[in-house]
Amino acid sequence: MSLSLINPTDARRLLGNGAVLIDIREADEHAREKILGARNLPLSKLGEADLAADPGTPIIFHCKSGARTQANGSRLAAKLDGTCDAFIIGGGLDAWRKAGLPVATDRRQPLELQRQVQIGAGSLAFFGTLLGLLISPWFFVVPAFVGAGLMTARVTGFCGMARILMRAPWNRGHYGAPAQAA
């Protein structure tokens, strides 16, 4: 079984007829911006999830751009085991928003952790290179260290920068970090 692409307008019509919408992004991404009524089921928890719906109830999956959902379409389809029609919103949340359909945004939520890592790593690499060119070649150690950290994170699944950012003041109470005392 494969998942068919569906445009946001057709997806909304199906949702109005009882289809189930599942957001496969991580919880931090879903908390910051989401399609109202979407159930959050991160890919990282797919193995322990029960996707059982009423027989014949269509399921629609989405992510931010549609790429993550399409890349994991076979995993999602296998989890459904042919029990219902299933679709992917082509272009994901971005296409939904672009079609003028409602999206709930909570700006009080911190930026997604992955985005924070990208901003931090990019900033360190940029300024380390700039300082290496303008002040001392010893500053080139900074972008080299960042690059090594990113490679390690990709190979092992452990990201030291993400662990540090989880404890940043703006992330208190999120990502398992303790909330600040009032």
Secondary structure, DSSP 8 states (H G I E B T S, - for coil): ---EEE-HHHHHHHHHTT-EEEE-S-HHHHHHEE-TT-EE--GGGGGG-----STT--EEEE-SSSHHHHHTHHHHHHHHTTSS-EEEETTHHHHHHHTT---EE-TTS---HHHHHHHHHHHHHHHHHHHHHHT-GGGGHHHHHHHHHHHHHHHHS--HHHHHHHTSGGGTTSTT------
